[in-house]
Amino acid sequence: MATYTLPELPYDYAALAPVISPEIIELHHDKHHAAYVKGANDTLEQLAEARDKDAWGAINGLEKNLAFHLSGHILHSIYWHNMTGDGGGEPLAKDGVGELADAITESFGSFAQFKAQLTKASATTQGSGWGVLAYEPVSGRLIVEQIYDHQGNVGQGSVPILVFDAWEHAFYLQYKNQKVDFIEAMWQVVNWQDVAKRYATAKERAHSLLLAP
């Protein structure tokens, strides 16, 4: 039995239109995300075979492959729930996400400054990558991370709560090479209720997983 499985979308393919077309959602989820799930499972099987045979010649490549595919699976699983067809705007106390809104202001100075940083981090990723809002448990603050591929350039222990996929497969069919236009449009579908729940959970649990005070 496979260790990892492809999660179902929380909405239909057309739910995020016109920001993201149904064709992109279908290909992105059913093909690209599915490939990361398969890649993670295949790599686990290859590692099990290496252990059985005590054959470690390919260990470096296998460990890198596992990190790549597993991180791709995890980030995409967050990505789908981070979006909703009736989302967007700014997190506000009147919408029940005041704790998140306060944390953003405390960590970045204002929502506008946070939005500018995450937009720039996402739109200027070199090659393939992500822009991520993460809870950093050592400081208890929110940080923006610019992730290369799926797994590089991240703070150890940080928990992603809002992710912008800046790989070309996330937007090229609709936005061509205008990555910045896609990232700007993404703000129209952010599911702040989901982000707020992830923030609350990370704040409650993440610190206890670290050895550092």
N, C-alpha and C positions, 0 to 999 in steps of 0.2 A: 504494500500500500504506500502511495506517495506521501511524503512528509508534508509537502506544501500543496495547496489547491488554489485554483483561480477563484477569487470571490466574485459573486454576481454583482452587477452594477446596482446601485440603490435607486436607479431611475431608468427610463428607456433612452434609446440612442438620441432621440430628438429633444430631450429635456433641457439641454444647455444651449440650444440654438436661439438666436443667431451667433452667439459668441463662439461656440464650437459646433461645427456641423455634425449631423448624425453620422456621416461617413467617417469622419475622424474618430469619433467616439467608438464606433464599431471596430475599426481597424486597430486603434490604440489598445482597447481592452482585449478584444478577442485574439489578436495576433501578437502584438508587442508584449503586453503584460503576460499573456499566456506563455510566451517564449522565455521570460525570466523565471516563471514558475517551473517550467520544464528544465531549464538550465540548472536551477538550484537542486532539483531532485536528481538529475543525471549526475551532477557533481558529487552529491552525497553517495550515490551508488559507486562512483569511481573511487572515492575515498575509502569506502568499505572494502572494495576489492584490493586497494593498496595495503590496507591493514591485514587482510587475510593472507596476502602473498608476501608481506613484509617488503614491499617494493615501493621505494620512496623517491624514485628518480624524477617524478613529475609533481612532487608535493608543492613546490612554489606556485606553479601554474594552477593547480587544483584549488589551493587556498585562495588565490586571487579570483578565480572563477566563481567560487562559492560566495565571496564577498560581493562581487559584481551582481550576480543574479539574485542573491537573497536581498541585497539592498534595493535592487530594482523592484522586486516583488513588494517589499515593505513600503517603499515610497509611493508606488502606484496605489496600493491598498488605502493609504491615507488620502492620496490625491482625489480619488473618486468621491469620497465622503466630504472632502473640503469644499465641494462645489454643489450648488443647487440652482435651479432655474429661477427661483425667486429670492436670490441672495444679493450680495453686493452692498454698496454703501459703506458705512462706518459702524463699528461696534459701539452701541450706546447702552447706557444703563436702563433706559426705558424698554429695551428689547430683552432684558434679562442677562446681558453680557457685560455688566459694569465692571466686574473684577478684571476681565480681560482688557477692557478699555483702559482702566487705571494702570494696569501693568505695562501696556504699550506706552502710555504717556510717561510713566516713571523710567522706563528703559530707553526710550528714544527721544523724549522731549515733547513730542506731540504725535498724533496719528499721521499728520501730513509728512513729518520727517521720517517716520517709520515706513510709510508707503513709498516715499522717494528712495529710501535705501533698499528695500526689498525689490522694487521695480528695477533699479540699476543693477543690483546683484544678479537678478534673474536674466535681464536682457543682455548683460555683458559677459555671461559665461563663455569661456573659450571652448568652442566645439560643442560637445554634449554635456548637459548638466542640469542643475536645479537651483532655484532660489528657495531658501527655507527659513521660516521663522521657527526658532527652537527655544525650549526652556532649558536654561543652563543651571543645573542644580547646585553647583558649588557657590555661585553668587546669588542664586535665587532670582536671576533676572532673565529677561528675554533677549535673545541675540539673533542676528541675521547671519546665515551661513550661505556661502556660494559653493555648491557641491559639484565637483567634476565627476563625470560619468554618473554613478549612483553612490559611490562610497568614499570618494577622496575629499580631503580638505574639510573635515568636520571635527568639532570639539568632542573629545571622549566623554561619554555620559550625557551629552545633550539630547533632548527628546524633540523630534520634529512635531510641530502642531499645525503648521500651515505650509504647504509645499506648492511651488509653481514649477511645472515641468517645462524645461527650456530645450529639450531635445527636439530636433526637427520633426520627428514623427508626430509630435503633439500638435503641430500647427501648419506644416508646410503645404498641405493640400488646399488650405483655405487662405493662409496669410503669406504664402510663398516665402521669400527670404526676409520678411519684415518681422523679425522676432519681437522687436520692441512694441509693435502694434498689437501683437498677440498678448504680451504681458500686460499692457495697458487695458486690454479688453477683459482679461482675467478678473480684474477687480469687480466686474459687474456680476460675477457668479460666486463670489466667496461665500461660503456657508459659515457665518460667524457663530452660529449656535454650535456647530461641530467643533470649530476651533476653540471656543470657550470651554467645552467639555474636555477636550484634550489638555488644555492648559490646567484646568482644575485637577485632573487626574495626575498629570505630570508633577504638579506642585506638591501633591499629597504623597506620591510614591517614589519619585525619582531620587530624592536625596538619600533615602535609606539604602539605596543600592550602591552608593559610593563609600569607599573607605576613608576618603579625605573628609575632614570636618567642613 
